[in-house]
Amino acid sequence: RITWNRLIMNAIKLPALSGSSLKVIAVVSMVIDHCAYFLMEPETVQYEVMRCVGRIAFPVFAFLIVEGFLHTRNRMRYLLTLLCFAVVSEVPWSLLNGNDGTHNVLFTLALGVTTLMFLDKLIKSNRTLSISVVLVMAYLAYYLGVDYDWRGMLMMAIFFILKSKGASHSPFSRVLQLVFSFPLMMHYGMVGAMLACLVLFMYDESRGFIQGRVAKYGFYGIYPVNFLLIWLIR
């Protein structure tokens, strides 16, 4: 399928990225970030470079959550899958972080899907209530101490609102998504935010090579496994 994204990428000689490519980039970025954070000494060049690359991961995961929500046939199963892997991931998360009151990012993504379920029902009929839901869920994320907390909630809400309002068919829709979410990304580092925006801009709206349940659940499983391996190494 030829999309405006792919045409622009061809015109400016940049590669077009499928959803599967985004997943691979996000996972690799995440592992690099975790290795730097948990295994390396801070304030070194290698550490800073790896953390910058690692900042790509969450914006891409947040974007993919919205894309997955809009395309899945069973949204409740989608939410329950995230929750199940979040519970499993909490054990290696706690092994690495201790009892610091924080919780892993899969809980953030699950809260994001819950927010999107409310928004999907309310956004066309009650804008005020939609905004209230987003704010309440953002506060809940902050209160519970999930990774990326309220900024993660707002980022997913921005991606969803701009996609669902029909702007997805405009050549400027991706630009709008990135412009409005960039201040949230920038909190975790300017360079990483710019890299994340570049990756997301190259998305061509195709599914890509990762298909089937085994591959899908395998990508979810990488999250707790990478924590467990890092804990064993440390």
N, C-alpha and C positions, 0 to 999 in steps of 0.2 A: 504494500500500500504506500503510495507516494503522499507524503504530507509536506506542509509548508516548512516544517522543521528540517526535513531531509533536503529539500530544495535549497534552503539557506545554507546548510552545512556544506552541500556540494559547491555552492557558489563561493564560499569563503574558505574552501579547502580544509574544513574541520570534519572529523569523523562523526557520523550520526550514531547515537547509542540507543540500544534497545533497553527495555525494562530489565532484561536478564543481565545486560552489561552494567547497568546501574547497581544491581544487587551485588555483582562481583566487586565493583569498585568500592561500594559501601563496606562490604565485609573485609576486604583487604585493608582499607583505611582504618576500620575499627580495630583490627588485630594490631596494626602498627601503633595505633594510639595506646592501646592497653599495654603493649610491650614496653613502650617508652615510659608510661606512667608508673607501672608497677615494678619494672626491672632495671631502669636506668637512673643514673644520678641526674637530678635537675640542674638547670643552668649550664648545660653543655650544648655545643652546636648540634650534635646528633639528637639530643633530646628535643630541642626546640624545633628542628626540622621535622622530626617524626610526629610531634604534637600538632604542627601545622597541617601535615598530611592527614592526621587523624581527625581534624575538624571537619573534613568532608563528610564523614559517616552519618552523623545524626540528621542534617538537613536532607540527605538523600533518602535515608530510612523514613523520615517523616513524609516526604513527597511520595514515596512508594506506598506508604500506608494509605494515603488518600487515593492513589490510583487503584490499589487493591480493593478498597472499600467501594469505589464506584463501579468496579467490574466484577466483583464476586457475586456468585449466585445465592450464597447463604451468609448474610452478614453476621448473624448470631454465631454461627460456627466459626467464622473469621475471628470474632471477639474471643470466643472460648479457647480457640487455639493459642492466641496470644497470651491469655491468662494462664493456661496450662504451662506453657514454656516459661512464663514469668515466674511462676511458683517454683518450677524446677531450677531455674537460674538463680533463685534467691540463695540457695545453699552455697554455690561457689562464690557468689557476690559477697556473702557474709564472711566467707573464709578469707577473702582478700581485703575487705574493707572493715571488718570487725562490726561491732554493734554501734555504728555511728548514726543510726537513725535514718539512713538513706536506703533507697530501694532501686533495683535494677531498671534499665530503660524499657524493658518489655512491659512493665507496669505503666510507664509513660505512654507507650504506644497503645496499650489497651484502653487507657483513659481517653486517649485521642479518638479511638474508634467509637467509644461511648458518646463522646461529644458530637462526632459526625452523625451518629444515629439520631440524636436529638435535632441537630441542625437540618438534617435532611427532611424532617417532618415539619419544622417550624419556619425555615428561612423564607419561604414564599408567602406565608400567611401572617407571621408575627415577627417583625424585625427586632422589636424591643426585647421580646422574650428570647430570641436567638442570641442577642448580645449578652443578655443576662446569663444564659446557659454557659456561654464561652467563659465569662468572667468567673462564674461559680466553679467550673471545672478547672480553670487555671489556678484559682485559690486552693482547690482541693489537691492539685498536683504539688503545689508549694507546701501545703500543710503536711502531706504524707511524706514529703522528702524524696519523691521519685526523681531519677536522673533527668536533668534538663528542665525540671519542674514547670513553672508557668510559661516560660518561653517556648518550651516544646509544645504545649497546648495551643498557644497563639499561632505558632508556625503552622501546625496542621490545620487550624481553623482558616488561616489566610489562604493556604493552598486550596482548601476545599471550597471556600466561598467564591473565590475568583474562577475556579473551574466550573462550579455548578451554576453560576449565573449566566452561562452561555458564552462567556468570553473565551472558552476553550477552542472555539473555531476561529478566533482572531489571531493574526500573526503576532500581536502584541500581548497575548494572554500570558505566555511564559515570562515575558519581561515584567509584566505587572506582578505576577506571583513572586518573582525574585526581588523586585524593587521593594515591595511591602514587607517581605520577610527578611531582607538583608540586615536591618538594624538588630533583629533578634539573633541572627547568625553571628554578627560582628561582635557580640558580647564575648564570644569564645575565641576571638582572634580574627583580625582583618584578612590576613593571607588565606587562612582556612576558609573563611566565608567567601572570598573571591573564587577560590578553587571549586567550592561546592556549587556556586552559581554557574560557573563555566560547565561543570559536569551536567547539571540539570538543564541548562540551555540546550545541550546537545542531544537531549532525549527526543527520539523520533516517534514516540507513542506506539511502538510495536512491542509485542510481548517478548520476542527473542527465543533463545535456545533452551531456557530452563522451563520445562513443562512436566506435569505429572506430580503426584502426591509425594513420591519418594524424594524428588529433588527439592520440592517446596519445603517439606518438613526438615530435610537435611540442612537447609539454610537457616531455619529457626534453631536447629540443634547446634550450629556452630557457635552461637552466643555462649551458652553455658560451658561448652567444651573448651572454648578458648580461655575462659576464666579458670577452669579446673587445671588445664595444662600450665598456665602461668603460675598458679598457686604451687603446683608440684615443682616447677623449676625454681621458684623463689625459696 
